[in-house]
Amino acid sequence: MIDLQKHIRPIALCVIRHDDAVFVFEGYDPLKGQTFYRPLGGGIEFGETSEQAIRREMREEIGA
């Protein structure tokens, strides 16, 4: 049986601006056949601060 219980998942997002430009992640959704853009970031792990989550996600997403 499928668990349909809803959960709230806290996330942390990082918005980096330079003049009129915004640094974003580019992804592709194969189901929709569309390119999408979103700020870098992701889920906050248990016991982690939002700042720690952003640092971890930045390392994961851009290899920094």
mmCIF file of the N, C-alpha and C atoms, coordinates in Angstrom:
data_MODEL
# 
_entry.id   MODEL 
# 
loop_
_atom_site.group_PDB 
_atom_site.id 
_atom_site.type_symbol 
_atom_site.label_atom_id 
_atom_site.label_alt_id 
_atom_site.label_comp_id 
_atom_site.label_asym_id 
_atom_site.label_entity_id 
_atom_site.label_seq_id 
_atom_site.pdbx_PDB_ins_code 
_atom_site.Cartn_x 
_atom_site.Cartn_y 
_atom_site.Cartn_z 
_atom_site.occupancy 
_atom_site.B_iso_or_equiv 
_atom_site.pdbx_formal_charge 
_atom_site.auth_seq_id 
_atom_site.auth_comp_id 
_atom_site.auth_asym_id 
_atom_site.auth_atom_id 
_atom_site.pdbx_PDB_model_num 
ATOM 1   N N  . MET A 1 1  ? 0.842  -1.184 0.000   1.00 0.00 ? 1  MET A N  1 
ATOM 2   C CA . MET A 1 1  ? 0.000  0.000  0.000   1.00 0.00 ? 1  MET A CA 1 
ATOM 3   C C  . MET A 1 1  ? 0.888  1.249  0.000   1.00 0.00 ? 1  MET A C  1 
ATOM 4   N N  . ILE A 1 2  ? 0.470  2.261  -0.708  1.00 0.00 ? 2  ILE A N  1 
ATOM 5   C CA . ILE A 1 2  ? 1.226  3.507  -0.811  1.00 0.00 ? 2  ILE A CA 1 
ATOM 6   C C  . ILE A 1 2  ? 0.943  4.386  0.408   1.00 0.00 ? 2  ILE A C  1 
ATOM 7   N N  . ASP A 1 3  ? 2.006  4.933  0.998   1.00 0.00 ? 3  ASP A N  1 
ATOM 8   C CA . ASP A 1 3  ? 1.870  5.841  2.143   1.00 0.00 ? 3  ASP A CA 1 
ATOM 9   C C  . ASP A 1 3  ? 1.568  7.235  1.617   1.00 0.00 ? 3  ASP A C  1 
ATOM 10  N N  . LEU A 1 4  ? 0.362  7.708  1.836   1.00 0.00 ? 4  LEU A N  1 
ATOM 11  C CA . LEU A 1 4  ? -0.041 9.023  1.335   1.00 0.00 ? 4  LEU A CA 1 
ATOM 12  C C  . LEU A 1 4  ? 0.058  10.111 2.396   1.00 0.00 ? 4  LEU A C  1 
ATOM 13  N N  . GLN A 1 5  ? 0.675  9.798  3.525   1.00 0.00 ? 5  GLN A N  1 
ATOM 14  C CA . GLN A 1 5  ? 0.835  10.785 4.588   1.00 0.00 ? 5  GLN A CA 1 
ATOM 15  C C  . GLN A 1 5  ? 1.731  11.914 4.092   1.00 0.00 ? 5  GLN A C  1 
ATOM 16  N N  . LYS A 1 6  ? 1.342  13.138 4.365   1.00 0.00 ? 6  LYS A N  1 
ATOM 17  C CA . LYS A 1 6  ? 2.104  14.301 3.910   1.00 0.00 ? 6  LYS A CA 1 
ATOM 18  C C  . LYS A 1 6  ? 3.119  14.713 4.959   1.00 0.00 ? 6  LYS A C  1 
ATOM 19  N N  . HIS A 1 7  ? 4.278  15.155 4.481   1.00 0.00 ? 7  HIS A N  1 
ATOM 20  C CA . HIS A 1 7  ? 5.351  15.597 5.362   1.00 0.00 ? 7  HIS A CA 1 
ATOM 21  C C  . HIS A 1 7  ? 5.831  16.969 4.908   1.00 0.00 ? 7  HIS A C  1 
ATOM 22  N N  . ILE A 1 8  ? 6.251  17.777 5.853   1.00 0.00 ? 8  ILE A N  1 
ATOM 23  C CA . ILE A 1 8  ? 6.879  19.056 5.538   1.00 0.00 ? 8  ILE A CA 1 
ATOM 24  C C  . ILE A 1 8  ? 8.377  18.828 5.545   1.00 0.00 ? 8  ILE A C  1 
ATOM 25  N N  . ARG A 1 9  ? 9.053  19.208 4.462   1.00 0.00 ? 9  ARG A N  1 
ATOM 26  C CA . ARG A 1 9  ? 10.503 19.039 4.361   1.00 0.00 ? 9  ARG A CA 1 
ATOM 27  C C  . ARG A 1 9  ? 11.146 20.418 4.308   1.00 0.00 ? 9  ARG A C  1 
ATOM 28  N N  . PRO A 1 10 ? 11.851 20.816 5.367   1.00 0.00 ? 10 PRO A N  1 
ATOM 29  C CA . PRO A 1 10 ? 12.497 22.134 5.350   1.00 0.00 ? 10 PRO A CA 1 
ATOM 30  C C  . PRO A 1 10 ? 13.653 22.152 4.352   1.00 0.00 ? 10 PRO A C  1 
ATOM 31  N N  . ILE A 1 11 ? 13.760 23.258 3.638   1.00 0.00 ? 11 ILE A N  1 
ATOM 32  C CA . ILE A 1 11 ? 14.851 23.429 2.682   1.00 0.00 ? 11 ILE A CA 1 
ATOM 33  C C  . ILE A 1 11 ? 15.536 24.769 2.916   1.00 0.00 ? 11 ILE A C  1 
ATOM 34  N N  . ALA A 1 12 ? 16.743 24.881 2.409   1.00 0.00 ? 12 ALA A N  1 
ATOM 35  C CA . ALA A 1 12 ? 17.492 26.139 2.447   1.00 0.00 ? 12 ALA A CA 1 
ATOM 36  C C  . ALA A 1 12 ? 17.913 26.441 1.016   1.00 0.00 ? 12 ALA A C  1 
ATOM 37  N N  . LEU A 1 13 ? 17.665 27.662 0.569   1.00 0.00 ? 13 LEU A N  1 
ATOM 38  C CA . LEU A 1 13 ? 18.032 28.079 -0.780  1.00 0.00 ? 13 LEU A CA 1 
ATOM 39  C C  . LEU A 1 13 ? 19.008 29.236 -0.706  1.00 0.00 ? 13 LEU A C  1 
ATOM 40  N N  . CYS A 1 14 ? 19.901 29.292 -1.669  1.00 0.00 ? 14 CYS A N  1 
ATOM 41  C CA . CYS A 1 14 ? 20.922 30.332 -1.716  1.00 0.00 ? 14 CYS A CA 1 
ATOM 42  C C  . CYS A 1 14 ? 20.718 31.169 -2.976  1.00 0.00 ? 14 CYS A C  1 
ATOM 43  N N  . VAL A 1 15 ? 20.502 32.463 -2.808  1.00 0.00 ? 15 VAL A N  1 
ATOM 44  C CA . VAL A 1 15 ? 20.339 33.361 -3.952  1.00 0.00 ? 15 VAL A CA 1 
ATOM 45  C C  . VAL A 1 15 ? 21.594 34.217 -4.053  1.00 0.00 ? 15 VAL A C  1 
ATOM 46  N N  . ILE A 1 16 ? 22.322 34.040 -5.155  1.00 0.00 ? 16 ILE A N  1 
ATOM 47  C CA . ILE A 1 16 ? 23.557 34.796 -5.388  1.00 0.00 ? 16 ILE A CA 1 
ATOM 48  C C  . ILE A 1 16 ? 23.298 35.745 -6.548  1.00 0.00 ? 16 ILE A C  1 
ATOM 49  N N  . ARG A 1 17 ? 23.424 37.044 -6.270  1.00 0.00 ? 17 ARG A N  1 
ATOM 50  C CA . ARG A 1 17 ? 23.184 38.072 -7.292  1.00 0.00 ? 17 ARG A CA 1 
ATOM 51  C C  . ARG A 1 17 ? 24.461 38.815 -7.598  1.00 0.00 ? 17 ARG A C  1 
ATOM 52  N N  . HIS A 1 18 ? 24.573 39.234 -8.858  1.00 0.00 ? 18 HIS A N  1 
ATOM 53  C CA . HIS A 1 18 ? 25.637 40.145 -9.275  1.00 0.00 ? 18 HIS A CA 1 
ATOM 54  C C  . HIS A 1 18 ? 25.020 41.083 -10.295 1.00 0.00 ? 18 HIS A C  1 
ATOM 55  N N  . ASP A 1 19 ? 24.857 42.341 -9.919  1.00 0.00 ? 19 ASP A N  1 
ATOM 56  C CA . ASP A 1 19 ? 24.147 43.314 -10.755 1.00 0.00 ? 19 ASP A CA 1 
ATOM 57  C C  . ASP A 1 19 ? 22.753 42.763 -11.063 1.00 0.00 ? 19 ASP A C  1 
ATOM 58  N N  . ASP A 1 20 ? 22.437 42.568 -12.349 1.00 0.00 ? 20 ASP A N  1 
ATOM 59  C CA . ASP A 1 20 ? 21.116 42.064 -12.729 1.00 0.00 ? 20 ASP A CA 1 
ATOM 60  C C  . ASP A 1 20 ? 21.088 40.547 -12.919 1.00 0.00 ? 20 ASP A C  1 
ATOM 61  N N  . ALA A 1 21 ? 22.214 39.876 -12.706 1.00 0.00 ? 21 ALA A N  1 
ATOM 62  C CA . ALA A 1 21 ? 22.295 38.431 -12.926 1.00 0.00 ? 21 ALA A CA 1 
ATOM 63  C C  . ALA A 1 21 ? 22.069 37.666 -11.620 1.00 0.00 ? 21 ALA A C  1 
ATOM 64  N N  . VAL A 1 22 ? 21.481 36.491 -11.739 1.00 0.00 ? 22 VAL A N  1 
ATOM 65  C CA . VAL A 1 22 ? 21.265 35.601 -10.600 1.00 0.00 ? 22 VAL A CA 1 
ATOM 66  C C  . VAL A 1 22 ? 21.871 34.246 -10.951 1.00 0.00 ? 22 VAL A C  1 
ATOM 67  N N  . PHE A 1 23 ? 22.672 33.690 -10.025 1.00 0.00 ? 23 PHE A N  1 
ATOM 68  C CA . PHE A 1 23 ? 23.312 32.388 -10.224 1.00 0.00 ? 23 PHE A CA 1 
ATOM 69  C C  . PHE A 1 23 ? 22.305 31.300 -9.877  1.00 0.00 ? 23 PHE A C  1 
ATOM 70  N N  . VAL A 1 24 ? 21.976 30.443 -10.848 1.00 0.00 ? 24 VAL A N  1 
ATOM 71  C CA . VAL A 1 24 ? 20.991 29.388 -10.642 1.00 0.00 ? 24 VAL A CA 1 
ATOM 72  C C  . VAL A 1 24 ? 21.507 28.061 -11.190 1.00 0.00 ? 24 VAL A C  1 
ATOM 73  N N  . PHE A 1 25 ? 20.861 26.991 -10.779 1.00 0.00 ? 25 PHE A N  1 
ATOM 74  C CA . PHE A 1 25 ? 21.135 25.650 -11.278 1.00 0.00 ? 25 PHE A CA 1 
ATOM 75  C C  . PHE A 1 25 ? 20.227 25.407 -12.473 1.00 0.00 ? 25 PHE A C  1 
ATOM 76  N N  . GLU A 1 26 ? 20.779 24.852 -13.557 1.00 0.00 ? 26 GLU A N  1 
ATOM 77  C CA . GLU A 1 26 ? 19.973 24.496 -14.720 1.00 0.00 ? 26 GLU A CA 1 
ATOM 78  C C  . GLU A 1 26 ? 19.764 22.989 -14.723 1.00 0.00 ? 26 GLU A C  1 
ATOM 79  N N  . GLY A 1 27 ? 18.538 22.576 -14.828 1.00 0.00 ? 27 GLY A N  1 
ATOM 80  C CA . GLY A 1 27 ? 18.219 21.154 -14.874 1.00 0.00 ? 27 GLY A CA 1 
ATOM 81  C C  . GLY A 1 27 ? 17.304 20.864 -16.041 1.00 0.00 ? 27 GLY A C  1 
ATOM 82  N N  . TYR A 1 28 ? 17.059 19.590 -16.264 1.00 0.00 ? 28 TYR A N  1 
ATOM 83  C CA . TYR A 1 28 ? 16.176 19.177 -17.355 1.00 0.00 ? 28 TYR A CA 1 
ATOM 84  C C  . TYR A 1 28 ? 15.194 18.149 -16.821 1.00 0.00 ? 28 TYR A C  1 
ATOM 85  N N  . ASP A 1 29 ? 13.914 18.361 -17.082 1.00 0.00 ? 29 ASP A N  1 
ATOM 86  C CA . ASP A 1 29 ? 12.866 17.433 -16.681 1.00 0.00 ? 29 ASP A CA 1 
ATOM 87  C C  . ASP A 1 29 ? 12.490 16.583 -17.895 1.00 0.00 ? 29 ASP A C  1 
ATOM 88  N N  . PRO A 1 30 ? 12.936 15.319 -17.933 1.00 0.00 ? 30 PRO A N  1 
ATOM 89  C CA . PRO A 1 30 ? 12.657 14.488 -19.101 1.00 0.00 ? 30 PRO A CA 1 
ATOM 90  C C  . PRO A 1 30 ? 11.172 14.148 -19.266 1.00 0.00 ? 30 PRO A C  1 
ATOM 91  N N  . LEU A 1 31 ? 10.413 14.130 -18.176 1.00 0.00 ? 31 LEU A N  1 
ATOM 92  C CA . LEU A 1 31 ? 8.983  13.841 -18.288 1.00 0.00 ? 31 LEU A CA 1 
ATOM 93  C C  . LEU A 1 31 ? 8.234  14.966 -18.989 1.00 0.00 ? 31 LEU A C  1 
ATOM 94  N N  . LYS A 1 32 ? 8.617  16.204 -18.683 1.00 0.00 ? 32 LYS A N  1 
ATOM 95  C CA . LYS A 1 32 ? 7.982  17.364 -19.315 1.00 0.00 ? 32 LYS A CA 1 
ATOM 96  C C  . LYS A 1 32 ? 8.706  17.792 -20.584 1.00 0.00 ? 32 LYS A C  1 
ATOM 97  N N  . GLY A 1 33 ? 9.950  17.306 -20.750 1.00 0.00 ? 33 GLY A N  1 
ATOM 98  C CA . GLY A 1 33 ? 10.741 17.722 -21.908 1.00 0.00 ? 33 GLY A CA 1 
ATOM 99  C C  . GLY A 1 33 ? 11.121 19.188 -21.831 1.00 0.00 ? 33 GLY A C  1 
ATOM 100 N N  . GLN A 1 34 ? 11.348 19.686 -20.609 1.00 0.00 ? 34 GLN A N  1 
ATOM 101 C CA . GLN A 1 34 ? 11.624 21.110 -20.414 1.00 0.00 ? 34 GLN A CA 1 
ATOM 102 C C  . GLN A 1 34 ? 12.865 21.333 -19.563 1.00 0.00 ? 34 GLN A C  1 
ATOM 103 N N  . THR A 1 35 ? 13.568 22.407 -19.883 1.00 0.00 ? 35 THR A N  1 
ATOM 104 C CA . THR A 1 35 ? 14.668 22.881 -19.059 1.00 0.00 ? 35 THR A CA 1 
ATOM 105 C C  . THR A 1 35 ? 14.070 23.740 -17.949 1.00 0.00 ? 35 THR A C  1 
ATOM 106 N N  . PHE A 1 36 ? 14.653 23.649 -16.743 1.00 0.00 ? 36 PHE A N  1 
ATOM 107 C CA . PHE A 1 36 ? 14.181 24.489 -15.643 1.00 0.00 ? 36 PHE A CA 1 
ATOM 108 C C  . PHE A 1 36 ? 15.379 25.085 -14.924 1.00 0.00 ? 36 PHE A C  1 
ATOM 109 N N  . TYR A 1 37 ? 15.129 26.157 -14.174 1.00 0.00 ? 37 TYR A N  1 
ATOM 110 C CA . TYR A 1 37 ? 16.169 26.852 -13.417 1.00 0.00 ? 37 TYR A CA 1 
ATOM 111 C C  . TYR A 1 37 ? 15.680 27.025 -11.985 1.00 0.00 ? 37 TYR A C  1 
ATOM 112 N N  . ARG A 1 38 ? 16.605 26.869 -11.030 1.00 0.00 ? 38 ARG A N  1 
ATOM 113 C CA . ARG A 1 38 ? 16.231 27.064 -9.628  1.00 0.00 ? 38 ARG A CA 1 
ATOM 114 C C  . ARG A 1 38 ? 17.448 27.537 -8.849  1.00 0.00 ? 38 ARG A C  1 
ATOM 115 N N  . PRO A 1 39 ? 17.216 28.206 -7.718  1.00 0.00 ? 39 PRO A N  1 
ATOM 116 C CA . PRO A 1 39 ? 18.343 28.590 -6.869  1.00 0.00 ? 39 PRO A CA 1 
ATOM 117 C C  . PRO A 1 39 ? 19.034 27.340 -6.337  1.00 0.00 ? 39 PRO A C  1 
ATOM 118 N N  . LEU A 1 40 ? 20.300 27.454 -5.988  1.00 0.00 ? 40 LEU A N  1 
ATOM 119 C CA . LEU A 1 40 ? 21.014 26.330 -5.398  1.00 0.00 ? 40 LEU A CA 1 
ATOM 120 C C  . LEU A 1 40 ? 20.540 26.129 -3.967  1.00 0.00 ? 40 LEU A C  1 
ATOM 121 N N  . GLY A 1 41 ? 20.550 24.897 -3.535  1.00 0.00 ? 41 GLY A N  1 
ATOM 122 C CA . GLY A 1 41 ? 20.130 24.579 -2.180  1.00 0.00 ? 41 GLY A CA 1 
ATOM 123 C C  . GLY A 1 41 ? 19.466 23.227 -2.148  1.00 0.00 ? 41 GLY A C  1 
ATOM 124 N N  . GLY A 1 42 ? 18.850 22.920 -1.028  1.00 0.00 ? 42 GLY A N  1 
ATOM 125 C CA . GLY A 1 42 ? 18.183 21.634 -0.887  1.00 0.00 ? 42 GLY A CA 1 
ATOM 126 C C  . GLY A 1 42 ? 17.718 21.409 0.531   1.00 0.00 ? 42 GLY A C  1 
ATOM 127 N N  . GLY A 1 43 ? 17.461 20.163 0.840   1.00 0.00 ? 43 GLY A N  1 
ATOM 128 C CA . GLY A 1 43 ? 16.912 19.794 2.136   1.00 0.00 ? 43 GLY A CA 1 
ATOM 129 C C  . GLY A 1 43 ? 17.881 20.020 3.283   1.00 0.00 ? 43 GLY A C  1 
ATOM 130 N N  . ILE A 1 44 ? 17.313 20.390 4.425   1.00 0.00 ? 44 ILE A N  1 
ATOM 131 C CA . ILE A 1 44 ? 18.094 20.555 5.652   1.00 0.00 ? 44 ILE A CA 1 
ATOM 132 C C  . ILE A 1 44 ? 18.051 19.226 6.394   1.00 0.00 ? 44 ILE A C  1 
ATOM 133 N N  . GLU A 1 45 ? 19.220 18.654 6.652   1.00 0.00 ? 45 GLU A N  1 
ATOM 134 C CA . GLU A 1 45 ? 19.302 17.377 7.360   1.00 0.00 ? 45 GLU A CA 1 
ATOM 135 C C  . GLU A 1 45 ? 19.024 17.585 8.854   1.00 0.00 ? 45 GLU A C  1 
ATOM 136 N N  . PHE A 1 46 ? 18.584 16.532 9.534   1.00 0.00 ? 46 PHE A N  1 
ATOM 137 C CA . PHE A 1 46 ? 18.291 16.606 10.964  1.00 0.00 ? 46 PHE A CA 1 
ATOM 138 C C  . PHE A 1 46 ? 19.538 17.057 11.727  1.00 0.00 ? 46 PHE A C  1 
ATOM 139 N N  . GLY A 1 47 ? 19.384 18.064 12.588  1.00 0.00 ? 47 GLY A N  1 
ATOM 140 C CA . GLY A 1 47 ? 20.487 18.571 13.402  1.00 0.00 ? 47 GLY A CA 1 
ATOM 141 C C  . GLY A 1 47 ? 21.378 19.573 12.694  1.00 0.00 ? 47 GLY A C  1 
ATOM 142 N N  . GLU A 1 48 ? 21.070 19.904 11.458  1.00 0.00 ? 48 GLU A N  1 
ATOM 143 C CA . GLU A 1 48 ? 21.884 20.807 10.646  1.00 0.00 ? 48 GLU A CA 1 
ATOM 144 C C  . GLU A 1 48 ? 21.234 22.189 10.638  1.00 0.00 ? 48 GLU A C  1 
ATOM 145 N N  . THR A 1 49 ? 22.046 23.248 10.674  1.00 0.00 ? 49 THR A N  1 
ATOM 146 C CA . THR A 1 49 ? 21.499 24.599 10.535  1.00 0.00 ? 49 THR A CA 1 
ATOM 147 C C  . THR A 1 49 ? 21.285 24.888 9.052   1.00 0.00 ? 49 THR A C  1 
ATOM 148 N N  . SER A 1 50 ? 20.511 25.927 8.760   1.00 0.00 ? 50 SER A N  1 
ATOM 149 C CA . SER A 1 50 ? 20.302 26.295 7.357   1.00 0.00 ? 50 SER A CA 1 
ATOM 150 C C  . SER A 1 50 ? 21.619 26.705 6.702   1.00 0.00 ? 50 SER A C  1 
ATOM 151 N N  . GLU A 1 51 ? 22.494 27.372 7.449   1.00 0.00 ? 51 GLU A N  1 
ATOM 152 C CA . GLU A 1 51 ? 23.794 27.755 6.892   1.00 0.00 ? 51 GLU A CA 1 
ATOM 153 C C  . GLU A 1 51 ? 24.627 26.515 6.556   1.00 0.00 ? 51 GLU A C  1 
ATOM 154 N N  . GLN A 1 52 ? 24.628 25.537 7.441   1.00 0.00 ? 52 GLN A N  1 
ATOM 155 C CA . GLN A 1 52 ? 25.367 24.300 7.172   1.00 0.00 ? 52 GLN A CA 1 
ATOM 156 C C  . GLN A 1 52 ? 24.792 23.583 5.949   1.00 0.00 ? 52 GLN A C  1 
ATOM 157 N N  . ALA A 1 53 ? 23.476 23.602 5.829   1.00 0.00 ? 53 ALA A N  1 
ATOM 158 C CA . ALA A 1 53 ? 22.830 22.956 4.680   1.00 0.00 ? 53 ALA A CA 1 
ATOM 159 C C  . ALA A 1 53 ? 23.233 23.637 3.374   1.00 0.00 ? 53 ALA A C  1 
ATOM 160 N N  . ILE A 1 54 ? 23.258 24.973 3.370   1.00 0.00 ? 54 ILE A N  1 
ATOM 161 C CA . ILE A 1 54 ? 23.657 25.706 2.161   1.00 0.00 ? 54 ILE A CA 1 
ATOM 162 C C  . ILE A 1 54 ? 25.095 25.374 1.793   1.00 0.00 ? 54 ILE A C  1 
ATOM 163 N N  . ARG A 1 55 ? 25.981 25.368 2.763   1.00 0.00 ? 55 ARG A N  1 
ATOM 164 C CA . ARG A 1 55 ? 27.393 25.048 2.484   1.00 0.00 ? 55 ARG A CA 1 
ATOM 165 C C  . ARG A 1 55 ? 27.526 23.633 1.903   1.00 0.00 ? 55 ARG A C  1 
ATOM 166 N N  . ARG A 1 56 ? 26.823 22.681 2.496   1.00 0.00 ? 56 ARG A N  1 
ATOM 167 C CA . ARG A 1 56 ? 26.875 21.298 2.011   1.00 0.00 ? 56 ARG A CA 1 
ATOM 168 C C  . ARG A 1 56 ? 26.301 21.190 0.603   1.00 0.00 ? 56 ARG A C  1 
ATOM 169 N N  . GLU A 1 57 ? 25.158 21.811 0.390   1.00 0.00 ? 57 GLU A N  1 
ATOM 170 C CA . GLU A 1 57 ? 24.516 21.756 -0.921  1.00 0.00 ? 57 GLU A CA 1 
ATOM 171 C C  . GLU A 1 57 ? 25.368 22.424 -2.001  1.00 0.00 ? 57 GLU A C  1 
ATOM 172 N N  . MET A 1 58 ? 26.004 23.539 -1.660  1.00 0.00 ? 58 MET A N  1 
ATOM 173 C CA . MET A 1 58 ? 26.881 24.202 -2.639  1.00 0.00 ? 58 MET A CA 1 
ATOM 174 C C  . MET A 1 58 ? 28.028 23.272 -3.027  1.00 0.00 ? 58 MET A C  1 
ATOM 175 N N  . ARG A 1 59 ? 28.629 22.602 -2.045  1.00 0.00 ? 59 ARG A N  1 
ATOM 176 C CA . ARG A 1 59 ? 29.709 21.650 -2.357  1.00 0.00 ? 59 ARG A CA 1 
ATOM 177 C C  . ARG A 1 59 ? 29.185 20.529 -3.249  1.00 0.00 ? 59 ARG A C  1 
ATOM 178 N N  . GLU A 1 60 ? 28.011 20.009 -2.945  1.00 0.00 ? 60 GLU A N  1 
ATOM 179 C CA . GLU A 1 60 ? 27.437 18.914 -3.725  1.00 0.00 ? 60 GLU A CA 1 
ATOM 180 C C  . GLU A 1 60 ? 27.091 19.347 -5.146  1.00 0.00 ? 60 GLU A C  1 
ATOM 181 N N  . GLU A 1 61 ? 26.500 20.527 -5.284  1.00 0.00 ? 61 GLU A N  1 
ATOM 182 C CA . GLU A 1 61 ? 25.969 20.937 -6.577  1.00 0.00 ? 61 GLU A CA 1 
ATOM 183 C C  . GLU A 1 61 ? 27.001 21.547 -7.513  1.00 0.00 ? 61 GLU A C  1 
ATOM 184 N N  . ILE A 1 62 ? 28.000 22.226 -6.965  1.00 0.00 ? 62 ILE A N  1 
ATOM 185 C CA . ILE A 1 62 ? 28.996 22.832 -7.862  1.00 0.00 ? 62 ILE A CA 1 
ATOM 186 C C  . ILE A 1 62 ? 30.398 22.297 -7.621  1.00 0.00 ? 62 ILE A C  1 
ATOM 187 N N  . GLY A 1 63 ? 30.522 21.356 -6.704  1.00 0.00 ? 63 GLY A N  1 
ATOM 188 C CA . GLY A 1 63 ? 31.824 20.747 -6.456  1.00 0.00 ? 63 GLY A CA 1 
ATOM 189 C C  . GLY A 1 63 ? 32.822 21.676 -5.804  1.00 0.00 ? 63 GLY A C  1 
ATOM 190 N N  . ALA A 1 64 ? 32.326 22.656 -5.039  1.00 0.00 ? 64 ALA A N  1 
ATOM 191 C CA . ALA A 1 64 ? 33.221 23.631 -4.389  1.00 0.00 ? 64 ALA A CA 1 
ATOM 192 C C  . ALA A 1 64 ? 33.661 23.149 -3.034  1.00 0.00 ? 64 ALA A C  1 
# 
